[in-house]
Amino acid sequence: GNRTGWLVVRLICARVRAPMAQTAPRILAFDTSAQLTALAVCVGEHVLVEEQVASEGKHAEVLLPKLQQALDRAGLALSDVDVIGVGVGPGSFTGVRVGVATAKGLGLALQKPVIAVVSLIALAAEAASLSAAEWIAPCLDAYKGELFAALYARRGGGLELRVGPFHAAPAQVRERLAAESGGAPLALIGPGVTRHAELLQGAPVSFQVLHGAAAPRASVVAKLALAAFERGEIPELSHVAPLYLRDSDAQLPKTPLRV
């Protein structure tokens, strides 16, 4: 609406401030794949501001004003930002679209790199800092009684994707995770775990549930975006897109309607 357009103009036209002394990249990061709007402002790996807003999925109304507030709290203008990191899903179709469109709009206006981060990877990276489990499974709510999930293994100080991302009913997710991990203890993280408690029922493996992750953390998105930026893995803006694992419900009919 007009309010959203005005906020975009206000952000883009933020006054230019004198360059800051530090050389570490200044990162603006956000993720809108879940019901919470997650955002962070970081300098290198140092988190200046981080927030998860209970937006009930209304990311279009919340994201831009909250980004402006976060930048103000960090003492930065939008023109100070060096890198924009955005969670690209999978997750809420509308939510992910809002986040990606916002990131691309800001990146285009500011001529700053936009780095896509898979939201499940952000959850897995958070889990790796909380648990010593060798196997990690991030889970997001896919609605329709399903989960978005993936399976990662610790390898060489990092995480290696073993399965996914994929979507399935909780029982199918449980069976696939158990089979692929060989029955080893497995850490689960993400809002999909708490929303679909049946995921844990009759589990043939030892599941460690990491509580509190109601959405991917934006500071983790920022950290992963920073790592990609420092490796020179900067995609063309046109290649930054939502990660959809299934078709949206909002589709045109295959057969044209007749009046």
Steps between C-alpha positions, in 0.01 A plus 500: 500500500597867517649452846735226381607710200569798724712284731706372206564858386591602853749214532657557159529874558656463847767763547858409422726498803876514527670161443557300817849418617474123506574302186279198570197483268176643639222250443124544502333160522144375531290185466123486445453126446313443829234686697759722668680780315870452577750779436852596600767763442857373529855623449695196396398231748418756769124537548396861556124445500290186473125463532225246438165673468174316566350614170260205454623470145419863410853560378402760240372729777781437746826447312587843359419710809683251722805509274506879527472480879780243518730715289420803717583301815827386342589859410502425128327628190397262228776646285753365752399138431751296299315169465135394516433143613155350455344167593342357185299215653354254471214626712192716472449583131387856569757555774795384292381709205486811720852444632659428162321788327608740776862384482512529122336841504751633753791336322400652168444847644825500699710299254601267783537120480208284608591152621237228527511263797282189517293536816548134596879546486470796738309281746755219465790737563329624816447141614867422443590768755253360755550126473787256458282259300662373183172514308277808483152532350346848464121504456266779389123488485387427143131524593247249361620261773853485358853605589786647303811315617861416421774291655856618564807320631799658673803467278837673530379772733203581278166361392446272201155470345397134487127517425269765365363749526172311460139512619294215642259402776657472850499118500678490165752760614569296815554180303726665245716674761538177697595299193749750363673559836540129559322519834760736652387769750359796313435863599176659381448874480241742367135601531389195302608276788281670759204541265500134396559308822406176319844519339641363826243227564647154476830633373743212431797724580602721790369849419641798687255790459665842514232734631462871443565522126164639389660632179842505334718756679592800288844522662571150368375604156742794525790273597435263209460794261829645625680170439365484145592865441857444620531197272389716209177302455282795403211407270352716228200680646274334244605158636385576856163327527273329754562129558163338437476124545142473379254704298312787660125471556464833319508383138303572187272213395642270234178535302397861432177602669208578274244767576 
